[in-house]
Amino acid sequence: MVYTIKNEFLEISVTDAGGNMISVKYLGEERQWQGNEFWKSQDVVIFPIIGHAGEYTVGGKTYKPKSHGVARYSVFELCNINSDTLTLKLVSDAFTRQTYPYDFELSITYKLEKTTVHITYTVVSKNGEIPFYVGGHPGMYAPGGEAVIEFENEESPLLYPVGNSEAVRLDKLKSFIANKDFFRECKTFQLARLSGGNIYALTRDGYRYTYKSDCPVFAFWSNEEGGDYICVEPWWGINDSEGAPKELKDKPFINFADEIGKSFSYSLTVDKI
């Protein structure tokens, strides 16, 4: 089932199959990647693991997760919807427990405000404290698969190369060009300890995507072989690496939630400039 909300500027559609956005229209123009052989998705709800993770353990038992966890392979339930807001919910079941042995409730709220969509993930444990990663993966249309990435603030982040737990400090980073050559070299560009200022992705056709979050890691990705899109991904977690602990609760950037729950938010603004 697909659910749609809209205001005078934006119209977004969200599917219960994975709980993610499948369309983001700005003044009637589709600005979300619609998928082909270079990436069939439009967005991914990432939970409770990020990336193509290896095996991990919980209390000595080994689990082999699917890419980005269980949410993307599950069907969500509609909790509520009105003209500009909708909330979906996923409750743990026999399928999720195969690779994530915890009882949880994951809800996602999408709310429109002028040219911005606010996305909030809330994780609630059903039985004691649980460890997890969570995050977004919106793929936005960018001709040539290229965007100029600019930071509101001059940054000195930690760069975590994919597959390597050793970080490299980058100094005075204000912008970079994210294109196919860039991703051919770095695969996924993972930056931690950013200041929390806006991140802008400027496209060849004159659009600006603005991302805002206090998440500990922002990742940048596009298929190096093709596809007219760019992904700027807010993560409360990070890709697995060879040097990372195997026990899930000990992994870097891990989050914990109990019966009270914990929420994580980011916003995406679409503008023609």
C-alpha angles and dihedrals in degrees: 000000000000122000124198132199128177148172132188092290110026138040119186131183123204127191125217087217096088097348093250137131115265099176136029114181123187112200088338096311118118110238101170121090110257098202141248137170091304092061123349096196132079098199138346131216101220116211140178099344132028127229130340093330125188125230117305133189135230114193091339096310117116124229130186110209127204120239109298092356132266108315096077090056096046136083116240127212122233110242100177142337137187134162097295107011136057135173128200127189136205120195121195117258141164091291096052092045091060090075103012113041099200135100109235147149119223117191127183125198123196116194128178123216114174105298094349133089115203115206121196126184118197121191121195125182119223095200122022129313119334131193122222150142122233135181152131134263108191113175112206128194113263119164111239089010088273135128136163107237114211130181123216089218129038103257136208099189133167113253115212110198112217111268093013124098092196111098128213121212116232117202129212096355110177103152146348138184113251107202139135094279090051093052092042086063103038103023095201120014108215118190123184134186097031117167097248094250124135120289116209129201111196117196132206091247094059103264128133124206113196120200124193128182144126090227114140095234135036117192127197121203147158132160105271092215099057150310131121097246145091127207121210104183129195109211133188088195139019143245115282118257137193093252096049121109115263094221107090096221091055098052119117117269091011118164130212132207134181134188091297090059136216131244132212125188144187135170133218120200123192120203138165109225 
